[in-house]
Every structure is written in C-alpha cells, then in structure tokens.
Amino acid sequence: MNRLTTGLGVLLAVTLFLFSNSFSQEQPQAVWVKVTYYDFHSDRSNPEFEAAHYGGPRTGMVDSTLDEDRKPRPGKSPYMNYYIKKWFRPFKEGDRTIPVYSPRAPYKGYTDPNNEFEQEVTYEGIDTISHDTSFINFVIYDSLKFELQSDGMYQFRDDDFFPLDGRGFGSEWNYHCSDSSQIGDHNYAFTMELNWKFVMREGLVFHFNGDDDVWVFINNKLALDLGGIHEATKDSIILDEIEGLQIGKTYTLDVFYAERHSRESHLWITSNIFAPPSNLYIYGKPGEPNTNDNPPLGSSDTITEGVPFPLYGHIIDSLEQWRKEYDSLITWKISSSEDASLSSTKGSATVLTANKANTEVIVTASFTDPENGRKSEKSIVFYVLPAPDFTIKLYREPGDITILTPIGSSDSVGYKESYPVYGHVFDKDGNWVFEYDSLLLWDISPEQHGKLSAVKGEHTVFTSNTANSQVLLTARLKNPNNPDEYLSCSVQLFIGAAPPPKQYVVKLYTDKDDFDAIISENDTLEVDICDTIYGRVFDTSDSHFIEFDKKLVWTADPDNKGKLNPETGSYTVYTATEFDFYVTLRATFTDPEYPDRKFRGKVVLHIKKAPDPYIIRLYDKPGDPSKLTTLGKEVTVTAGKSFTVYGHIFDTNDVWMSHFDQDIKWKLTSGRSDASLDPDEGNLTTFSSIKTGKYTLRADFADPDSKNRPPSHKELDIIVIPDKPYSLQIVKDTLKLTDPQPFDTIHFGEDDHSTVIYAIVLDQFGNFIGFAKDADWKSKDSDVASVSPSHGFTTKVTSERKSSNHQTVIIVSQDGLIPDTVVVTSAPKRITAVLPNPFTPGRDNILDRLPKNLIDFYRNILKDIKNPSVTLISIQTEVPLAPLHSKDTLDPKASFGRVIVYDAVGNVIRRDLKLLKANPNSIYNYGIIWDGRNENRRLVGTGSYLFMINGKTIKGSPYKHSVKAGIKR
C-alpha cells in the first residue's frame, strides 16, 4: 500500500466499492445466541408447573418493567405466577413457603384431560410447608442457532421444542401416560432466558410463535405479553413504534419463556435484532476507516525492506459502524520473526519492519468479540521490495546525526509527558538530504490519545492524554522521484500509567472569612428558619484550592422541607419551609480529572420550632393605638382623595412593639395600576386613586431579630367611589359603562336608517356615576338626521337624507354639566348616469344637452373642454375614493380609478381615460368623458361599450364598478 500508482488507484477504488457493500452481503448463515435454561420438576411437586388451570393467553401477569436483577416480577393480574421470582433464578435453600392454588393437582396423580385444562383456579395466599424444594431447579447454559432467511432475517424454529430431554431432572412427564397416542419421553416444566444487546436501527422487528408463557422486554420495558398456559400463539414487536428508542444507541433485548404444561412445546422466533457479530479489518492509514482515502487493505500488499510499515486494526460491526472501544483487543502475529518484526503484538496499531528483500511476510490480526465469543481473523501477505530511493529516520533530539541513534520501532512515554521527535530524510546511499526534512507530514493514531504540536516540518512534539494506552506516531514524505508514492516511518509509543490521583477534603464553615468557624461532621447546628453555610476544598496537605470552591454541589436530606439557594458554588443558603426537624446538608466536589471520584462534607442542621407571628393592626388616625379604633375589613374613599393608613405591631401578649412599626412594608395586591402608595415602608402609607373600583392594601412585617418567626400580614379593602357629577358622555351601548370607550361619529350607510345612543354622567376623572335621566338631545340639521325623544338618557338618531348636505352634529346637554356631541354622516346612494346615451360622436354637444346647473356641478370635468362632442359617465359613491397616486391628492385632474373600455366582444378600446372629481367640493361625485374614439383616435362603430372602473376608497377597501354606454353612428 505504500506504493500507490495510478493503475493501483483505479483498482483500489473498485476494491473500496466492493468493501463498502460487503457488510450486507457477507451475513453469516447462522448466529448462535446464548440462553439459560432452568429445569423444574414436572411431577406436580411444583405448584405452578404441570398444574390444573384454565388454558389460554393472558396479559398483565408480569410488571411492565424488570426488577433490579433484570428479572420479571408479578404484574397487576398474576395467574399462577405469584412465585415467578423463582422461575429465572438458581435455586437457593431455606425458603419453605409456596403459593397455594385451588384446586391443586395431586402429586403424581391423574385427572381427566377436560378437567385439567378448564379449571377455574383461585389464589389462596402463601403457605409454609416441611421442605424447601418445591422450586428446586437445574441451571443449564446453552445456545440457540438462528439461521439466515432469504429476507435477511434470522430464525429459530422448533415445533418439538424439548431442549432438556435427557438433561436436568430428565423425563418426569406423567400426564395421561396410559394414552398410547401421546409421547411421554420428554422433559417438561422448564424456563428459558435469552439476553441480547443490539444497536437500534430502522426496521427492526421481533416475531414470536409458541407456547406457553413468553414475555419480551426491550430496554427493560415490556414489549410483548403472552402469558398463560396456552397453545401456540403468535405476536410481534415493531421497534420503530416503541417510544424513546434512538437510532444508533445500544439497548437490551430480554426474552423470558416458560414451558409449564405437557404435552406439546413450540418455539419459533424470527427477527433481525440478532445481527451478526463484529468483524476485523486492517488498514494502512490512521483515522476514520472506510473513507475514500482509507479503505481496508486487501489480502496482499508490498512493503520495503528496512522501512517501517504501520498497520491499523479496526472493528466494524454489522451496521457498518466503527467500534473504537474494541480496537484495543486486537492481537497481531507474523509468520516469521527472522524475516520481520512487529512493534506491538496487541492493540489497535502495530509497525511491521521487514529486514530481507524479495521475501514474503504474513501478518495476522485476531479479535474475539467479548459479547458473544466469536473470533474474527484477517491475514495479509506482504511482498518485501528492495530499499527505496529515500528513507526516513526518527530521532529524539536534534544535532549531529552521525553521533545520534535513531528511534526504534517502539518507545515509551510517561502519561501527559512531552515526547519531542525529529525526522530526517536519507537517500539510498545513506546521505542526509536535509532540504526534504521540512516537507515531512506527521500524524498519530488513535488521535484521541494525544496531540501533536505540529503536523508538518522536521520537528513535532507529542503529548499524551490517555494513560495505559498506545499511539502510533508516523512521519510521511511524498517521494521526490515519484509523486504517487509516499514514504513513511513510524514508532509505536507505549504511554505509561497515570500518577495516583490527588485526595481532597471538603470542609464546611459558618463564616465566610473566619477559618476558625469550621464545622465538624459530627456537629449539629441549632439554626433559625434560614442559615448560610460556606464550603472550601483542600488537599491532604491542607492547601486550599479556591478555584474548586465554586464547583461544590449542595444537597439537602430530606429535600422536601426547605430550599437551597444557590445549589452550586462556594456557599448556600438553606431556607426551611417547616420547623422543629433535622436536615443534613452535603457539599460534594467532583474531581475534574477523574469524574468518578467525589468528595463530600456534611453538617446536620436542627431547625428550631418557630415562634408565633406578631400581629399587625391598621388605623385611620395616628396616636396611641390603645385609644384608637382599628379599621374593619373595608373602607370607602372618594376618587381623587387621599387616605392615610397607620400600622402598629403587637406581640402575642398584645403588647405594642412600637419600635417595629417602621419595619412595616406596604403594597397593593389587587386593583388598577393607576393607584399610588407613598411611602411603601414605615408606620404609615397614603393611598390615592382617581379611578373607581376595589383595591386591596397589604401590610407585611418580618421580625428583624428572629429569622425563624413567621412573617405577619394584614389586608384592607379600599373601595374608591366616584366624585361629584361633572360631565356628560354619549355612548353607543351600555355594556361597559365603568370604562366607556370614545364615541364621536355615527355613519349611516346606504342601508342604515337609525341607531340608539345613550347619555351617561361622569365625574371629573371620567368615572361612571349613572345615566343622564334629565338630558336634552338636539340635532343641528334635522334634514340630515333627527333625534327622538329629545329628553331622557337615551334617544334614537334617524338618517333623513333630505338635504344635499351629508353631515350634522347631535348635542346632549344637562344643567350644570359639560355637554357632549357626536357627528352624524350620511353616505349618499351610489348613482350612475350616462349623458347623452346613446351618444353620436361629432354631432352631440354635451354643453347643449346638459342644464347649466349640471355643467357647473361637473365643472372640474367639463370646464375648458376642447371638444364638447363627448358623453359624460357620472358616478356617485357611498364612500369617498382615494386618488390612484397619493402624491396627486391636491391635483384637480388626478384620476380616482383605472378605466378600461371594452367593445361587445371583449376587445379593449381605451385605457387612458380618467375618473375625475365632479368639482373641488364634492367627495362622492365623479365622472368620465369619452369622445367615442379608440386608442388610435378613430371613431368606434355603433354598439354598446362597457366601462370597467377599479380603485380604492379612502379606507383602503377595493372599489369596483361597471357601466355601459351606447354609441350611435
């Protein structure tokens, strides 16, 4: 592999392609899966085997998860399996208890077959008997042979499944032996346990068909439940449907099977979970295997005499995943130690050095899978070529190479020690070609065991980070005489053991700065409801590691009677939620270099019994509280007025603790946010709000002299009522009178005729007082809109449309109050007219056909018209239109819509006509003039023409309208 020509590159690409597909093509024809049998007596001395029963599959007999030994335990609905704890464990002496079932099959007795399988069995509890052998068993270790199927699944099938015939207790079967059609020469009453680890991937399934009980657990959770004594029954597991399984992660499969009653026994399992074991491959480069530039080596290769050749072994599992954790288990050997040598015989890499040209050396790598014992072996025949044009030698130090000794194929380095190495290039005659030294490339394998200071040049330094490991350090050079060839030289480095880890001690203190305030582990501190504990980390020489203090993790036991804050750092504050109990605080430090090593300090705190809280009383006057009356639960305050509340503290004997009054804190816990309190701490506070409603004032007090005294609270409801009447407001409904919304316009559309409005009385802050029952209503222009009745708190506004004006004002008033108004607008009806219609171009003169008042009304369109032989399409809208371009708002000749004219068959006649305002004062009237000509300025023929108008209203909504005009020639 060290001589890579162009032709070999093509061959290598083909080889890599074949290799990448070989994992799925080279499945072994069989996979052996280890199982454990437990053989029990079948003579009915065991109350749960060969017993009377009611046959059929049952669910719920076992729990949904395995116990701490990964064995099944009884579930919610046990049936003759109350002692399942003994089914899959070796027999232990001393337990004389058994479960009792009724009816109970007689010992070595005979019953009618129909009665045997159709008994209603009840569980009657546990009994103690004279012996302990009811559940005695033999433990037998064996394997099942799963054979490869055409669909890639592996299958075990045996419809006469008696694996313990002639083993264990032998053939004790006694049922119906007088029936010559039945074969009694079998060993019944046994269980089987199968355990397997697998890597999750898409499409995994598990199919079962058999009898009797079978329970299958995936990742310790029940996935297939076929309990009970029954005939052959089937079920399946689709692992893609199991929640929580992640692609690429390793999980457990546990199968528990029981043959509990004669006479047949079937076992049929089909699954692709039982993947073939891992395989060994050899590579010529370090790094990720099976990439384009790092395929596995073939069965033969070439090496150069005297040039070390590195070899790398990797374990690839059936999912084509690199199992790095197994590489260190590989062993190496060569066919002849006289012709070649290996730098190491165990580990993920070795260096082969051949010392005789024109010979063959066979290198064999072996691996035994620790999960299943399968051995994988690879051999490569190396043909030894004569020495190359150039060679690389490695040295531990710089200097005169004539007096320095090159590094051999292996060396050692201490854990985390630096290992400097220098590389020099020599020609075939042994002359140093120093100008090539700077072109050397350096790498290590495995990369995770250390790092290099440089990857190019004559010098690098290796530093290890993994104790008790091996690293292959290699220098490479592209052959100056053959760019397709790389030269290399490697040294196998054995990394020494790590020094013994440092020991630490966690000490606890009651004071941050006083090192004498240390707490002994046997101390019990009497504390109030809250206390602070400090932690410090020392080594055995009592040196303080300040940087480790902040890595402490704090816990409390019990953890449900208080809180720790913070939970990490150099201190914690424990605040109890109960009193009169003991709690253990622990500070744990994890060694950053060895995360499995933890050091702890602890202290026991006695949280003392809490005293009774003090009492807060509230008053509306200052002075001696013994001469004052306390406030009740509620007070009334007028909007805009201030109200001062005074607070006093009393002890449990009703003695005024006046010196604590200044520690009262005040806040509002409910009500609108526009209320104010000033101040928020002290013996008094002043409340004010301009808005009506209910507010809750709360006074809080915490004893500054005793942290474990519970805090005190007192609440007062403040009801804010409106000030005196001040103004009127018109509202359109009565749904939200306490916070009425602004209402200043009534707009009547074409189909709207009337609406009802109301008048309410407000105070100066806008708070609702009531309805204005003495209000007077008036319309400024009754031809636009009228009101009725004209007196009272409500009236109906009716659109009259008797005037060309479309707007008026409704006024409501009442003596002594500020009046309110609302604007009423009435949109005109949409009217369209074409004058003249039909229109004769060149003959009809619009100035002669229209009356003067209309000519004046449409003056913006008809004034200064050059050709009066036109037709006018007039349009009246319900809502004012917006100009096509906002910049044209003040332009009298701005168009308020796009106009397209079509003939009777849909041809476009004109696109350049404008929709203009009728006059500067009109906002609802518009018009179009047309001279009867097309876009080429030619007169159109007799017929009907469609005008399509598109625009937008001032509110932004689309406006579309169409009108037809006739032409007569």
Rosetta blueprint (number, residue, H / E / L):
1 M L
2 N L
3 R E
4 L L
5 T L
6 T H
7 G H
8 L H
9 G H
10 V H
11 L H
12 L H
13 A H
14 V H
15 T H
16 L H
17 F H
18 L H
19 F H
20 S H
21 N H
22 S H
23 F H
24 S H
25 Q H
26 E L
27 Q L
28 P L
29 Q L
30 A E
31 V E
32 W E
33 V E
34 K E
35 V E
36 T E
37 Y E
38 Y E
39 D E
40 F E
41 H L
42 S L
43 D L
44 R L
45 S L
46 N L
47 P L
48 E L
49 F L
50 E L
51 A L
52 A L
53 H L
54 Y E
55 G L
56 G L
57 P L
58 R E
59 T L
60 G L
61 M L
62 V E
63 D L
64 S L
65 T E
66 L L
67 D L
68 E L
69 D L
70 R L
71 K L
72 P L
73 R L
74 P E
75 G L
76 K L
77 S L
78 P L
79 Y L
80 M L
81 N L
82 Y L
83 Y L
84 I H
85 K H
86 K H
87 W L
88 F L
89 R L
90 P L
91 F L
92 K L
93 E L
94 G L
95 D L
96 R L
97 T E
98 I E
99 P E
100 V E
101 Y E
102 S E
103 P L
104 R L
105 A L
106 P L
107 Y L
108 K L
109 G L
110 Y L
111 T L
112 D L
113 P H
114 N H
115 N H
116 E H
117 F H
118 E E
119 Q L
120 E L
121 V L
122 T E
123 Y E
124 E E
125 G E
126 I E
127 D E
128 T E
129 I L
130 S L
131 H L
132 D L
133 T L
134 S L
135 F L
136 I L
137 N E
138 F E
139 V E
140 I E
141 Y E
142 D E
143 S E
144 L E
145 K E
146 F E
147 E E
148 L E
149 Q L
150 S L
151 D L
152 G L
153 M L
154 Y E
155 Q E
156 F E
157 R E
158 D E
159 D L
160 D L
161 F L
162 F L
163 P L
164 L L
165 D L
166 G L
167 R L
168 G L
169 F L
170 G L
171 S L
172 E L
173 W L
174 N L
175 Y L
176 H L
177 C L
178 S L
179 D L
180 S L
181 S L
182 Q L
183 I L
184 G L
185 D L
186 H L
187 N L
188 Y L
189 A L
190 F E
191 T E
192 M E
193 E E
194 L E
195 N E
196 W E
197 K E
198 F E
199 V E
200 M L
201 R L
202 E L
203 G L
204 L L
205 V E
206 F E
207 H E
208 F E
209 N E
210 G E
211 D E
212 D L
213 D L
214 V E
215 W E
216 V E
217 F E
218 I E
219 N L
220 N L
221 K E
222 L E
223 A E
224 L E
225 D E
226 L E
227 G E
228 G L
229 I L
230 H L
231 E L
232 A L
233 T E
234 K E
235 D E
236 S E
237 I E
238 I E
239 L H
240 D H
241 E H
242 I L
243 E L
244 G L
245 L L
246 Q L
247 I L
248 G L
249 K L
250 T E
251 Y E
252 T E
253 L E
254 D E
255 V E
256 F E
257 Y E
258 A E
259 E E
260 R L
261 H L
262 S L
263 R L
264 E L
265 S L
266 H E
267 L E
268 W E
269 I E
270 T E
271 S E
272 N L
273 I L
274 F L
275 A L
276 P L
277 P L
278 S L
279 N E
280 L E
281 Y E
282 I E
283 Y E
284 G L
285 K L
286 P L
287 G L
288 E L
289 P L
290 N L
291 T E
292 N L
293 D L
294 N E
295 P L
296 P E
297 L L
298 G L
299 S L
300 S E
301 D E
302 T E
303 I E
304 T E
305 E L
306 G L
307 V L
308 P L
309 F E
310 P E
311 L E
312 Y E
313 G E
314 H E
315 I E
316 I E
317 D L
318 S L
319 L L
320 E L
321 Q L
322 W E
323 R L
324 K H
325 E H
326 Y H
327 D H
328 S L
329 L L
330 I L
331 T E
332 W E
333 K E
334 I E
335 S L
336 S L
337 S L
338 E L
339 D L
340 A E
341 S E
342 L E
343 S L
344 S L
345 T L
346 K E
347 G L
348 S L
349 A E
350 T E
351 V E
352 L E
353 T E
354 A E
355 N L
356 K L
357 A L
358 N L
359 T L
360 E E
361 V E
362 I E
363 V E
364 T E
365 A E
366 S E
367 F E
368 T E
369 D L
370 P L
371 E L
372 N L
373 G L
374 R L
375 K E
376 S E
377 E E
378 K E
379 S E
380 I E
381 V E
382 F E
383 Y E
384 V E
385 L E
386 P L
387 A L
388 P L
389 D L
390 F E
391 T E
392 I E
393 K E
394 L E
395 Y E
396 R L
397 E L
398 P L
399 G L
400 D L
401 I L
402 T L
403 I L
404 L L
405 T L
406 P L
407 I L
408 G L
409 S L
410 S E
411 D E
412 S E
413 V E
414 G L
415 Y L
416 K L
417 E L
418 S E
419 Y E
420 P E
421 V E
422 Y E
423 G E
424 H E
425 V E
426 F E
427 D E
428 K L
429 D L
430 G L
431 N L
432 W E
433 V L
434 F H
435 E H
436 Y H
437 D H
438 S H
439 L H
440 L L
441 L E
442 W E
443 D E
444 I E
445 S E
446 P L
447 E H
448 Q H
449 H H
450 G E
451 K E
452 L E
453 S L
454 A L
455 V L
456 K E
457 G L
458 E L
459 H E
460 T E
461 V E
462 F E
463 T E
464 S E
465 N L
466 T L
467 A L
468 N L
469 S L
470 Q E
471 V E
472 L E
473 L E
474 T E
475 A E
476 R E
477 L E
478 K E
479 N L
480 P L
481 N L
482 N L
483 P L
484 D L
485 E E
486 Y E
487 L E
488 S E
489 C E
490 S E
491 V E
492 Q E
493 L E
494 F E
495 I E
496 G L
497 A L
498 A L
499 P L
500 P L
501 P L
502 K L
503 Q L
504 Y E
505 V E
506 V E
507 K E
508 L E
509 Y E
510 T L
511 D L
512 K L
513 D L
514 D L
515 F L
516 D L
517 A L
518 I E
519 I E
520 S L
521 E L
522 N L
523 D L
524 T E
525 L E
526 E E
527 V E
528 D L
529 I L
530 C E
531 D E
532 T E
533 I E
534 Y E
535 G E
536 R E
537 V E
538 F E
539 D E
540 T L
541 S L
542 D L
543 S L
544 H E
545 F L
546 I H
547 E H
548 F H
549 D H
550 K L
551 K L
552 L L
553 V E
554 W E
555 T E
556 A E
557 D E
558 P L
559 D L
560 N L
561 K L
562 G E
563 K E
564 L E
565 N E
566 P L
567 E L
568 T E
569 G L
570 S L
571 Y E
572 T E
573 V E
574 Y E
575 T E
576 A E
577 T L
578 E L
579 F L
580 D L
581 F E
582 Y E
583 V E
584 T E
585 L E
586 R E
587 A E
588 T E
589 F E
590 T E
591 D L
592 P L
593 E L
594 Y L
595 P L
596 D L
597 R L
598 K E
599 F E
600 R E
601 G E
602 K E
603 V E
604 V E
605 L E
606 H E
607 I E
608 K L
609 K L
610 A L
611 P L
612 D L
613 P L
614 Y L
615 I E
616 I E
617 R E
618 L E
619 Y E
620 D L
621 K L
622 P L
623 G L
624 D L
625 P H
626 S H
627 K H
628 L L
629 T L
630 T L
631 L L
632 G L
633 K L
634 E E
635 V E
636 T E
637 V E
638 T E
639 A L
640 G L
641 K L
642 S E
643 F E
644 T E
645 V E
646 Y E
647 G E
648 H E
649 I E
650 F E
651 D L
652 T L
653 N L
654 D L
655 V L
656 W E
657 M L
658 S H
659 H H
660 F H
661 D H
662 Q H
663 D H
664 I L
665 K E
666 W E
667 K E
668 L E
669 T E
670 S E
671 G L
672 R L
673 S L
674 D L
675 A L
676 S E
677 L E
678 D E
679 P L
680 D L
681 E E
682 G L
683 N L
684 L E
685 T E
686 T E
687 F E
688 S E
689 S L
690 I L
691 K L
692 T L
693 G E
694 K E
695 Y E
696 T E
697 L E
698 R E
699 A E
700 D E
701 F E
702 A L
703 D L
704 P L
705 D L
706 S L
707 K L
708 N L
709 R L
710 P L
711 P L
712 S E
713 H E
714 K E
715 E E
716 L E
717 D E
718 I E
719 I E
720 V E
721 I E
722 P L
723 D L
724 K L
725 P L
726 Y L
727 S E
728 L E
729 Q E
730 I E
731 V E
732 K L
733 D L
734 T L
735 L L
736 K L
737 L L
738 T L
739 D L
740 P L
741 Q L
742 P L
743 F L
744 D L
745 T E
746 I E
747 H E
748 F E
749 G L
750 E L
751 D L
752 D L
753 H L
754 S E
755 T E
756 V E
757 I E
758 Y E
759 A E
760 I E
761 V E
762 L E
763 D L
764 Q L
765 F L
766 G L
767 N L
768 F E
769 I E
770 G E
771 F E
772 A L
773 K L
774 D L
775 A L
776 D E
777 W E
778 K E
779 S E
780 K L
781 D L
782 S L
783 D L
784 V L
785 A E
786 S E
787 V E
788 S E
789 P L
790 S L
791 H E
792 G L
793 F L
794 T E
795 T E
796 K E
797 V E
798 T E
799 S E
800 E L
801 R L
802 K L
803 S L
804 S L
805 N L
806 H L
807 Q E
808 T E
809 V E
810 I E
811 I E
812 V E
813 S E
814 Q L
815 D L
816 G L
817 L L
818 I E
819 P L
820 D E
821 T E
822 V E
823 V E
824 V E
825 T E
826 S E
827 A L
828 P L
829 K L
830 R L
831 I E
832 T E
833 A E
834 V E
835 L E
836 P L
837 N L
838 P L
839 F E
840 T L
841 P L
842 G L
843 R L
844 D L
845 N L
846 I H
847 L H
848 D H
849 R H
850 L L
851 P L
852 K H
853 N H
854 L H
855 I H
856 D H
857 F H
858 Y L
859 R H
860 N H
861 I H
862 L H
863 K L
864 D L
865 I L
866 K L
867 N L
868 P L
869 S L
870 V L
871 T E
872 L E
873 I E
874 S E
875 I E
876 Q E
877 T L
878 E L
879 V L
880 P L
881 L E
882 A E
883 P L
884 L L
885 H L
886 S H
887 K H
888 D H
889 T L
890 L L
891 D L
892 P L
893 K L
894 A L
895 S L
896 F L
897 G L
898 R E
899 V E
900 I E
901 V E
902 Y E
903 D L
904 A L
905 V L
906 G L
907 N L
908 V E
909 I E
910 R E
911 R L
912 D L
913 L L
914 K E
915 L L
916 L E
917 K E
918 A L
919 N L
920 P L
921 N L
922 S L
923 I L
924 Y L
925 N E
926 Y E
927 G E
928 I E
929 I E
930 W E
931 D L
932 G L
933 R E
934 N L
935 E L
936 N L
937 R L
938 R L
939 L E
940 V L
941 G L
942 T L
943 G E
944 S E
945 Y E
946 L E
947 F E
948 M E
949 I E
950 N E
951 G E
952 K E
953 T E
954 I L
955 K L
956 G L
957 S L
958 P E
959 Y E
960 K E
961 H E
962 S E
963 V E
964 K E
965 A E
966 G E
967 I E
968 K L
969 R L
